[in-house]
Amino acid sequence: QVQLVESGGGLVQAGGSLRLSCAASVRTFVTPALGWFGQAPGKERELVAGISGSGGRTAYADSVKGRFTISRDKAKNTVYLQMNSLKPEDTAVYYCAAGPTYGTRTYNYDYWGQGTQVTVSS
C-alpha cells in the first residue's frame, strides 16, 4: 500500500519557479517508481516527469525538458519536481503517482495523490 501527499503548488508569474513535493508512505517490498502527471482543464492526464525506483532513470515530457527536474530522497520517501522558467501553458493540476515499474503512462502507476494546482499567470 502507498499513500501520497503532495504540496508546493500555487500561483506564480511566468518565468518564476515552484517546487512540488510528494511524501510517500510505502508499505511494499519494492521501492516504487514515482512520477508527476499534469492535467489541464479538458485535457488528459499526461506524464510531466518520472523517476525509477533506484533513481537511476528519469523521463520528461518534451515541453518541460531543460526547465523541470525530478528527484527523490529515498531516506525521506519524498519525490520533488523543481519547476523553473514556468510558462502559462504549464498551468494544470499536478498529481504525484507511484507504481511498481517505471513507465510514462498513467496505467504504469497504481497509486495517486490528491493533486495540487499550479497556475502560471502571463
N, C-alpha and C positions, 0 to 999 in steps of 0.2 A: 504494500500500500504506500502511496506517495501523496502528500499534501503540499500544495504550492501556494505561497502568499507573495504577491507582487507589491512593489512600492516604487515611488520615484516619478510617476507621471505628473503632468501638469501643463501649464500654458507657457509657451516660450516664443520669442520673436524669431523670425527667420535669421539663420546664421548662428543661433545660440546652441547651447548644449544641454543635454539631460543625461542622467544615468539611472537606468532602471535596475532594480534588484529583485531577485526572486529567491526566497528562502524555501528550501525543500526539506520536508521531514520524510526520511526514507526508511522504509521497513521492508526492503527487499535484499536479496543476496547479491544482486547485480547493481553496480553503480550505473544509474540511468544516464542515457543521453538527454541533453536538455536543449530546448530551443525557444526562440522568441518568434511569435507569429503576429502579424498585423492584420487588422480587419477594418477597412474604411467603410463608411456607410454605403450600402448597396453593392458591396464587393465581397468576394470570397476571402476567407482567411488564408493568408499565404505566409510562407516562411520568410522571416527577415534575417535571422541568423541562427545557426545551430552549432552545437559542440558535442563531441563524443564523450563517452563515459570517462575515458582516460584523459580527455582534454587535448589529445594529440591531433584531432581533426576538427576543422571548422568549415562552415559553409555560410555564404552570404547571398542575399538577393543582389542582382546586378545593380539595382538602383541605390544600394547603400554601401557598396564596396568602396573602401577608402575613407568612408565617413563614420561608419559604425564598427565597434569592436565588441565581440562577445568573449567573456572569460568566466572561469569558475574557480571558486575557492572550495576545495574538497573538504578542508577541515571545518568550514562553516556550512557546508552543503548549500552554497549560495551561488547563483549564476547572475552575472551582470551584463548589461548592454549599455555601453558607452556610446552615446549618440551625439556626434558633432556636426557642425555645419548643417543644421536642420533646415528643411525646406517645408513649405506649406503642404506639399504632396506627401509628406511623412505623417500627416495627421491621421490618426487611427486609434483604435483600442488595441493595445498590445497585450498579448497573452503569453504567459510562460507555460511551457509544456515539458513533460518528462515521458520517456519511453525506454523500453529495454534495448532497442537498437537504434543506431544513428541513422537519420534519414531527413529528407527535406519536405515530406508531405504530411498533412495532418494525420493520415492513418498510421504513420510511424509512431505516434505518441498516444499513450493511454490516459494520461493524467493532465489536467488543465487547471490553471489558476483562474481567478475571477475576472482578470483583465484590469488594465489601468489605462486611462485616457491620456493620450498625448495630442496636444493641439499646438500647431505652429502657425503663428499669425504672420502675415506678409507686411 
